[in-house]
Amino acid sequence: MSVTTLSGGRVSRDRTVVAGALLSVTALAWLSLALRADPMGGGSMDPMDTMSLHAWSPADYALTWTMWVVMMAAMMLPSIIPLTQVYVAVARKARRQGSPVPATAVFVSGYLLVWAAFSLVATTAQLLLDRAALLTGSIRTTSLVVAGGLLLATGVYELTPLKRSCLRACRGPVDFVARHWRQGTLGAVRLGVAAGAFCLGCCAMLMALLFVGGVMNLLWVAGIAAFVLVEKLVPAADVASRVGGFVMAAAGLGLLAAAAV
C-alpha cells in the first residue's frame, strides 16, 4: 500500500486522539514509577527491596519483569507517536477504499511486545547482578567495571553505522510504513514488531545504562528517556548523539581505569 499525504478533519482528529491516548498511558506509567522510586535516586521504595539478597522466587521475577515493562512503556511510547499517527492516516484511507485495517492498538501491541521481550533480558540481568551482590537499593551497580563497561560499550555503539541505520528508520515514519505495511491483523502486529526492533536497535544499549545510574532513580530514567526522544525525533540531533557517544565512552574508560588502580 502506498502512503500519501493525507488531510482532513477526521484524520487530524484521529491523530490527536491517538497521541492523547499514548500520552495518557505514558503518564500512567510514569506515575507508577514515581510511586515506587526515590526521585533523587537515594533509595528505592520498590517492593523488590524487601527481597532476601540472591533469593528470587518466580513471583519476584514476575514482579520485576512487570516493573521493567512499565518502565519501557513510559520511556518509549512518546517516541512512536509520529509513526502511530501515520498508521492512523493510512488506516483511514484504506477503510475509505473498503479495506479493513486492524485497530491502532494492535499495531502498538506489536511494538510493546518487543519491549516486553527486552524486559525479560533486563530482568534476568538484574537477577544475575543481584545474585553477585553488585546492586544497591536503587538498583544501581556497585561495580566500577560493570558501570565502566556499560558506558564504554554504549558510547562506542552510539558511533556505529548500525545505530545510524536504526535512527534513520525511526525518524522516517512515512517511509517505514510504506516499506513494512502488511494487510490483516498479523500484518499490523508485524509492523509493530518491526518498529520495535528498530527502536531496540536504537535504544537497547542506552537502557542498559539504567544499571549505571539506578533503575529506580527517577531523574536518571527521565534523562535517558529525554535523550532517546531527542535522538529519535530530531534529525539535527546527530551531532549531539555523536558527542554523547564520545562522552559516554570517555566516562567508561575513566571508570575502568579507576577500577584498575
C-alpha positions in Angstrom: 0.0 0.0 0.0 1.4 3.4 -0.9 1.5 6.1 1.7 0.5 9.6 0.6 -0.1 12.9 2.4 -3.5 12.8 4.0 -5.5 15.7 5.3 -9.0 16.4 6.7 -10.7 17.0 9.9 -11.3 13.3 10.7 -7.7 12.3 10.1 -6.5 15.2 12.3 -8.9 14.3 15.0 -7.9 10.6 14.9 -4.3 11.6 15.1 -5.0 13.8 18.1 -7.0 11.1 19.9 -4.2 8.5 19.3 -1.5 10.9 20.5 -3.6 11.7 23.6 -4.1 8.1 24.3 -0.4 7.2 24.1 0.5 10.2 26.2 -2.1 9.2 28.8 -0.7 5.7 29.0 2.8 7.2 29.3 1.6 9.4 32.1 0.1 6.5 34.0 3.4 4.5 33.5 5.4 7.4 34.9 3.0 7.8 37.8 3.5 4.1 38.6 7.3 4.5 38.5 7.1 7.7 40.7 5.2 5.8 43.3 7.9 3.2 43.5 11.1 5.3 43.2 13.0 7.9 45.1 13.2 10.9 42.6 16.7 11.7 43.8 17.9 8.1 43.5 18.9 7.8 47.1 17.0 4.7 47.7 14.1 2.7 46.2 10.6 2.2 47.6 10.1 -0.7 45.2 8.8 -3.9 46.8 11.8 -5.7 45.4 13.9 -4.1 48.1 12.4 -6.3 50.7 13.5 -9.5 49.0 16.3 -11.5 50.5 19.6 -11.0 48.6 20.1 -13.6 46.0 16.8 -15.4 46.7 14.3 -14.7 43.9 11.0 -16.6 43.7 9.0 -16.8 40.5 6.7 -14.1 41.9 9.7 -11.8 42.4 10.8 -12.4 38.9 7.4 -11.7 37.5 7.0 -8.5 39.6 10.4 -7.2 38.4 9.6 -8.0 34.8 6.3 -6.1 35.2 8.2 -3.1 36.6 10.6 -3.2 33.5 7.6 -3.4 31.1 6.0 -0.4 32.7 9.3 1.5 32.6 9.8 0.7 28.9 6.3 1.9 28.1 7.0 5.1 30.0 10.3 5.7 28.2 9.4 4.6 24.7 5.8 5.2 23.9 6.1 9.0 23.3 8.8 8.4 20.6 6.4 6.3 18.4 3.6 8.9 18.3 4.6 10.1 14.8 4.7 6.6 13.5 1.3 5.8 15.1 -0.2 8.9 13.5 1.0 7.7 10.1 -0.6 4.3 10.8 -3.9 6.1 11.7 -3.9 8.1 8.5 -3.2 5.1 6.3 -5.8 3.1 8.1 -8.5 5.7 7.5 -7.6 5.9 3.8 -7.7 2.1 3.5 -11.1 1.9 5.2 -12.5 4.5 2.7 -11.3 2.2 -0.1 -13.1 -0.7 1.5 -10.0 -2.5 3.0 -10.5 -3.3 6.7 -7.4 -2.3 8.9 -6.8 -3.5 12.4 -7.2 -1.0 15.3 -4.2 1.1 16.1 -3.9 -0.8 19.5 -3.0 -3.9 17.5 0.0 -2.1 15.9 1.1 -0.7 19.3 0.8 -4.1 20.9 3.3 -5.5 18.4 5.6 -2.6 19.3 5.3 -3.2 23.1 5.8 -7.0 22.5 9.4 -6.3 21.6 10.0 -4.2 24.7 8.3 -6.9 26.8 10.8 -9.4 25.5 13.7 -6.9 26.2 12.3 -6.6 29.7 12.9 -10.3 30.2 16.5 -9.8 29.3 16.8 -6.8 31.6 15.1 -8.7 34.5 17.5 -11.6 34.0 20.4 -9.2 34.1 19.1 -7.7 37.3 18.7 -11.1 38.8 22.3 -12.0 37.9 23.7 -8.7 39.3 21.7 -9.2 42.5 23.0 -12.7 43.0 26.5 -11.4 42.5 25.8 -8.7 45.2 26.5 -5.9 42.7 23.4 -3.8 43.1 22.3 -1.1 45.6 18.8 -0.4 46.9 18.1 1.9 43.9 19.2 -1.0 41.6 22.5 0.6 40.6 25.6 -1.4 40.1 28.3 -1.1 42.7 30.9 -2.4 40.3 33.1 0.2 38.6 34.0 -2.5 36.0 30.3 -3.1 35.1 29.5 0.6 35.1 32.5 1.4 33.0 32.0 -1.4 30.6 28.4 -0.4 30.0 29.3 3.2 29.5 32.1 2.3 27.1 30.0 -0.2 25.1 27.1 2.3 24.8 29.3 5.2 23.8 31.0 3.1 21.1 27.7 1.8 19.8 26.4 5.4 19.5 29.0 5.9 16.8 28.3 2.8 14.8 26.6 2.6 11.3 24.0 0.2 12.8 23.0 2.9 15.3 22.7 5.4 12.5 20.7 3.0 10.3 18.2 2.3 13.1 17.8 6.0 13.8 17.0 6.7 10.1 14.3 4.1 10.2 12.8 5.6 13.4 12.9 9.1 12.0 11.1 8.3 8.8 7.7 7.1 9.8 6.1 7.5 6.3 8.8 5.6 4.6 8.8 3.0 7.3 5.1 2.3 6.9 5.4 2.2 3.2 8.2 -0.5 3.3 6.7 -2.6 6.1 3.0 -2.4 5.7 1.1 -5.7 5.5 -2.6 -6.5 5.4 -4.6 -8.0 8.3 -4.2 -8.4 12.0 -0.9 -10.3 11.7 0.4 -7.6 9.4 -0.4 -4.9 11.9 1.4 -6.9 14.6 4.4 -7.5 12.3 4.5 -3.8 11.6 4.6 -3.0 15.3 7.3 -5.7 15.9 9.4 -4.2 13.1 9.1 -0.8 14.6 10.0 -2.2 18.0 13.0 -4.0 16.5 14.4 -0.8 15.0 13.7 1.1 18.3 15.5 -1.7 20.2 18.5 -1.2 17.8 18.5 2.5 18.7 18.0 2.2 22.4 18.8 -1.1 24.0 22.3 -0.1 25.0 21.0 3.2 26.4 18.6 1.2 28.5 21.5 -0.8 29.9 22.8 2.4 31.4 19.8 2.3 33.8 22.0 0.0 35.9 24.7 2.7 36.0 22.6 5.5 37.4 19.9 3.4 39.1 16.9 1.7 37.7 14.7 3.3 40.4 16.5 6.7 40.1 13.6 8.7 38.5 15.8 11.6 37.4 18.3 9.2 35.7 15.4 7.3 34.0 13.9 10.6 32.8 17.2 11.8 31.5 17.7 8.7 29.4 14.1 8.9 28.1 14.7 12.5 27.1 17.9 11.6 25.3 16.1 8.8 23.4 13.2 11.1 22.4 15.6 13.8 21.0 17.7 11.2 19.2 14.7 9.5 17.5 12.6 12.6 16.6 15.2 15.3 15.9 17.4 14.6 12.8 19.6 17.6 13.7 20.5 15.8 16.9 23.1 13.6 15.1 25.9 15.9 16.4 24.7 15.7 19.9 24.3 12.0 19.6 27.9 11.6 18.5 29.2 13.9 21.2 27.2 11.9 23.7 28.8 8.8 22.4 32.3 10.2 22.9 31.4 11.4 26.4 29.9 8.0 27.4 33.0 6.2 26.1 35.3 8.5 27.9 33.4 8.2 31.1 33.5 4.4 30.7 37.2 4.4 30.2 37.7 6.6 33.2 35.7 4.2 35.4 37.6 1.2 34.1 40.9 3.0 34.8 39.7 3.8 38.3 38.8 0.1 38.8 42.2 -1.0 37.7 44.0 1.2 40.3 
